[in-house]
Amino acid sequence: MVQYKAHVAKTCEKGGLHFLLDGRLPEQSIACTDMDRNGEVRLDEPRMYNLLKADRPLNGVVAVQAREGTYQAFAFTFSGCAEMT
């Protein structure tokens, strides 16, 4: 689990994962196309997978669970963390 504050969350991993935000599935309005309605992300090629995108910074805890035994995480990024004034 990772605590974060950001507009965007992305990952580069290998395997399959289940993604939760604050212990629940992310709302469809902020879930990106790489994640299905059940919070499942199928990682089938080496690239950055888009997980979340919101219009404002979100605070929360991200939980990532392996779906098929284990998975390898090469990068997990958050962007848009600074609030504009």
C-alpha positions in Angstrom: 0.0 0.0 0.0 1.1 3.5 -0.8 -0.2 6.8 0.5 -0.3 9.5 -2.2 -1.6 12.8 -3.3 -1.8 13.3 -7.1 -3.8 13.8 -10.2 -2.4 10.8 -12.1 -1.2 7.4 -11.2 0.7 5.1 -13.6 2.6 1.9 -13.4 5.0 -0.3 -15.4 4.7 -3.9 -14.3 4.6 -7.4 -15.5 1.8 -9.8 -14.6 -1.8 -9.1 -13.5 -3.0 -6.9 -10.7 -6.0 -5.8 -8.8 -6.1 -2.1 -7.8 -7.9 -0.5 -4.9 -8.1 3.1 -3.8 -8.7 3.6 0.0 -9.8 -0.1 0.2 -12.5 0.3 -2.6 -12.6 0.1 -6.4 -11.9 3.5 -7.9 -14.9 5.4 -9.3 -15.3 5.0 -13.0 -14.9 8.8 -13.5 -11.2 8.6 -12.4 -10.3 5.1 -13.6 -8.3 5.0 -16.9 -8.9 2.6 -19.8 -6.1 0.2 -18.7 -8.3 -0.8 -15.7 -11.6 -2.6 -16.0 -14.7 -2.0 -13.9 -13.5 -4.6 -11.4 -10.2 -2.9 -10.7 -8.3 -5.5 -12.8 -5.3 -4.5 -14.9 -3.9 -7.0 -17.3 -0.2 -6.3 -17.8 0.7 -7.9 -21.1 3.6 -5.8 -22.4 6.3 -3.6 -21.0 4.8 -0.1 -21.0 3.4 2.5 -18.6 -0.2 1.6 -17.7 -2.6 4.4 -16.9 -4.5 3.8 -13.7 -6.1 7.0 -12.4 -6.7 10.5 -13.7 -8.6 13.1 -11.8 -9.4 16.8 -12.3 -8.0 17.6 -8.9 -5.4 16.1 -6.6 -6.7 13.1 -4.7 -5.4 12.0 -1.3 -5.6 8.3 -0.5 -4.0 4.9 -0.1 -3.4 2.8 -3.2 -3.3 -1.0 -2.7 -2.0 -3.3 -5.5 -2.6 -7.0 -5.3 -1.0 -9.7 -7.6 -3.7 -11.7 -9.4 -1.5 -14.5 -10.7 1.0 -15.4 -7.9 3.5 -12.5 -8.1 4.2 -9.5 -10.3 7.2 -7.3 -10.9 6.9 -3.6 -10.5 9.5 -1.5 -12.4 7.9 1.9 -11.8 5.0 3.4 -10.1 4.5 7.1 -10.7 2.3 9.9 -9.4 2.1 13.3 -11.1 0.3 16.6 -10.6 1.1 16.5 -6.9 1.6 20.3 -6.4 -1.5 22.3 -5.8 -1.8 25.4 -8.0 -2.5 28.7 -6.3 
